Amino acid sequence: MSDLASFRADLLAGPYYLGNEDVISSLAWKKVGRDEMVVSAEEAAKHASNMEKQSNTDHDNEGSEGGEGVGADNLNPVGLTVVAMVSPENCYLTPCANWNGPTEFDPSFADIKLNCRLVAPLNSLFAGDFQFAMKTITKLMAQVETDGYKKSGIFNFSENPKIGFKIRHIVFEPKEEDDDGDGELKRGDKQKKKADDPSIVELFVLQDWPVKNAAAKEALEGMENSHQVIPIRAYDVDGDLISPAHYMSKLSGAVVCATLTLSHWKIGRDKRDTYTADIESLRVLVPASVAGSSSPRKRRVAPIAKKDPGTSQESQATQNFSASQPGMPLTQILYGQVGRGRLCDSNDTRSSQGQARERKSQSINLKIAF
């Protein structure tokens, strides 16, 4: 338990762990692009001071601009962390989102979003932190709520008491950031995933993104010149990047350390406040087959790496619980097999019995009780 307690102590010592009761004082909502996002309160104060100085300097200049949001691109959303279980009952991380044609929420394949629900892990140490994290998110949402508006996103607001919250991932982004000429990114693209880790984006080719049906395959082929794919920065217990074809099998039911950004915007015509929690990264702490064990004595957690190294030949050769085998071609490591617009293989459609048998056969180096 000492390694687990040490890991939690490191989280508590950081500035943005949602399980820390003091975290809310270090956070603030500010306009970033079109939306309000949670940023560092300290950075927001510095930004406001700089903007005031700039305004005082330029106020006599004809054409000078001021007001909320000016220079907001200098502010970045903070990554908020929480330890939680990915609910097996509410995990929709199939890489193509099972898209089979236009819908009200996803009129085109380019609009798809993956999502899942985070719930409290079984371990009591982090279960208490998770409950506090939900209270903190609720308080943050209240800071920007609009009187008379309904709330949507993140929580199931008809649920009482709340037992979890939804996180999401935007899969595709336009190659041209300013696609409407207004100098701003489309809503959701402000996640800056490409800038965060361009090496990961370069590993994934849009045409090889796994799809499950002909409609999605055809739509994907038509996006080659207009969009790029943004994978989930999801890592297994060894710190290896999880391939898209394995999102469901390796994340559903797993205990993860999730890093998220919070956004808010208003929809005036519906009188609705919308909130989202976007995935920055997911790190598996306890694999699904272990996290869901009915026996507390069998629950384990792997040692926590200082950083997620991603897929590497060295880790593939030395680790048992890895995204691939050493010597495999890069496209096969990432997607399971080579091919343009590859249809999802059986990895994400096999029976639960087959998954259980496979998990039992895996050799996972787990060192401390969870």
HELIX and SHEET records of a PDB file:
HELIX    1   1 SER A    2  ALA A   13  1                                  12    
HELIX    2   2 VAL A   23  SER A   26  5                                   4    
HELIX    3   3 ALA A   41  ASP A   58  1                                  18    
HELIX    4   4 ALA A   72  ASN A   74  5                                   3    
HELIX    5   5 PHE A  109  ASP A  111  5                                   3    
HELIX    6   6 SER A  124  GLN A  143  1                                  20    
HELIX    7   7 ASP A  189  GLN A  191  5                                   3    
HELIX    8   8 LYS A  193  ASP A  196  1                                   4    
HELIX    9   9 PRO A  198  LEU A  203  1                                   6    
HELIX   10  10 LEU A  206  ASP A  208  5                                   3    
HELIX   11  11 ALA A  214  GLU A  221  1                                   8    
HELIX   12  12 PRO A  244  HIS A  246  5                                   3    
HELIX   13  13 TYR A  247  LEU A  251  1                                   5    
HELIX   14  14 GLY A  268  ASP A  270  5                                   3    
HELIX   15  15 ALA A  288  ALA A  291  1                                   4    
HELIX   16  16 PRO A  296  LYS A  298  5                                   3    
HELIX   17  17 GLN A  313  THR A  318  1                                   6    
HELIX   18  18 LEU A  330  TYR A  335  1                                   6    
HELIX   19  19 SER A  346  ASP A  348  5                                   3    
HELIX   20  20 SER A  352  SER A  361  1                                  10    
SHEET    1   A 6 LEU A  27  VAL A  32  0                                        
SHEET    2   A 6 ASP A  35  SER A  40 -1                                        
SHEET    3   A 6 VAL A 255  ILE A 267 -1                                        
SHEET    4   A 6 LEU A  80  TYR A  92 -1                                        
SHEET    5   A 6 LYS A 113  VAL A 119 -1                                        
SHEET    6   A 6 GLY A 164  ILE A 170 -1                                        
SHEET    1   B 5 LEU A  27  VAL A  32  0                                        
SHEET    2   B 5 ASP A  35  SER A  40 -1                                        
SHEET    3   B 5 VAL A 255  ILE A 267 -1                                        
SHEET    4   B 5 ARG A 272  VAL A 286 -1                                        
SHEET    5   B 5 LYS A 150  SER A 152  1                                        
SHEET    1   C 5 LEU A  27  VAL A  32  0                                        
SHEET    2   C 5 ASP A  35  SER A  40 -1                                        
SHEET    3   C 5 VAL A 255  ILE A 267 -1                                        
SHEET    4   C 5 ARG A 272  VAL A 286 -1                                        
SHEET    5   C 5 ALA A 234  TYR A 235  1                                        
SHEET    1   D 2 PHE A 172  PRO A 174  0                                        
SHEET    2   D 2 HIS A 227  VAL A 229 -1                                        
SHEET    1   E 2 ARG A 300  VAL A 301  0                                        
SHEET    2   E 2 ILE A 368  ALA A 369 -1                                        
END                                                                             
